[in-house]
Amino acid sequence: MKVLVVGGGGREHALCWKIASSELVSHIFCAPGNPGTAEVGENVPIEAGNLDALLEFALENDIDLTVVGPEQPLVDGLADRFRAVGLAVFGPSRTGAILEGSKVFAKEFMFRHGIPTAASHTFDNQEDALTFLSSDDAEVPLVVKADGLAAGKGVLLCEDLKSAESAIETVMGKRAFGEAGARVVLEEFLVGVEASIHIITDGKSYVVLPTAKDHKKIFDGEKGPNTGGMGAVSPAPGVNESLLSTIEYGIIQSFINGLRQDEIEFRGTVFFGLMLTKNGPFVLEFNVRFGDPESQVIFPRIESDIVPILASTAAGNLSGKLVLKEEVAVTVVGASAGYPGAYRKGLSIRISPDFPDSATLFHAGTKMADGNLVTAGGRVLAVTGMGRDVEQARSVAYHGIDAVRFDGMVYRSDIAKA
């Protein structure tokens, strides 16, 4: 089987790394890939957003299965175009992808199908949003969310009315996230612990992947601005079998029923961003792709071959079961100085000979330049450690990240710390 993975970040390296362990796979292509994916497959110089070129490549190279990493190509309709010419693709239809592509669409879906979520108000006019803030209905703290895709940075937590007004100006007035900020969702602030639940579904049945928790803030103690994620741990702390059953019954099954009732074709993964509150789990957001950096702890904890599940899902007839490892996984992200703001690129990356064999290095924002490995993004790489418990997994991960260096490298010291 020849597999094409679309994307070039840490998630895609983790995907390629896991897929490469399958005896069913003869060759892996990754478009565009990174130096890490090149170690387990063949990189193809096609950007993830170039749908025409990806389709042409898949047809010319008789690709048996395409797995789409990032959300934007899915929102742009990549899966629909591939299926229209008979190609098997793991990823939802364009309509399904709008569940991530539009916060407004997602909230309406949740309300319509009884999926627990925070109370919210939607505005497509800045003046109306500001007027709401001055009304008795506005309560702080609250959350301001850009409607469209904003690379994980379009969610602003506001402690008071002044910061909420500033956030609305940033999103709608200054268009800090482009047209993603043409509409905003003002949402009730939920108190609790975040967790990530991933499922793979063909729109009818599903399998639950290992639970995970990511750390979004740039600095220790969950301080500073949001990022795409600075580390993760699996399993998610606090998600026991009883709570997982509650999540399945009250959220996942309602989601699947909603897909069926709304006639939304969905063959891919759903990543539920949850807040575990004293009143139970609430959905913060839907994502229609594997999380990053959650993938870097989820895939290492899967013992079984994942390719049959990916392929059967793409065919619309999910089959197979997952066998999980009992070990804990922790991943720590090394980021460029200045991230999530402006940062330098092209800095030399040095990996010590002391890098532990028990750790796994996943590339993200890296590239080769004149034979040297250099930085090429905000989140540059992640190191994953496995262990019998959280402390052992943390020890392996941090020994690994300490063996990697580039000028100004930033990483959190408290990932998965109790």
Helices and strands as residue ranges (DSSP letters): E 2-7, H 10-19, E 27-32, G 37-39, E 42-43, H 51-60, E 65-68, H 71-75, H 78-84, E 89-90, H 94-101, H 103-112, E 120-123, H 126-133, E 142-146, E 155-158, H 161-168, I 169-173, G 178-181, E 184-188, E 193-201, E 206-208, E 213-214, E 217-219, E 223-226, E 231-234, H 241-247, I 248-252, H 253-261, E 268-277, E 280-287, H 295-298, G 299-301, H 307-314, E 328-335, E 350-351, E 359-363, E 366-369, E 372-375, E 379-387, H 390-402, E 404-405
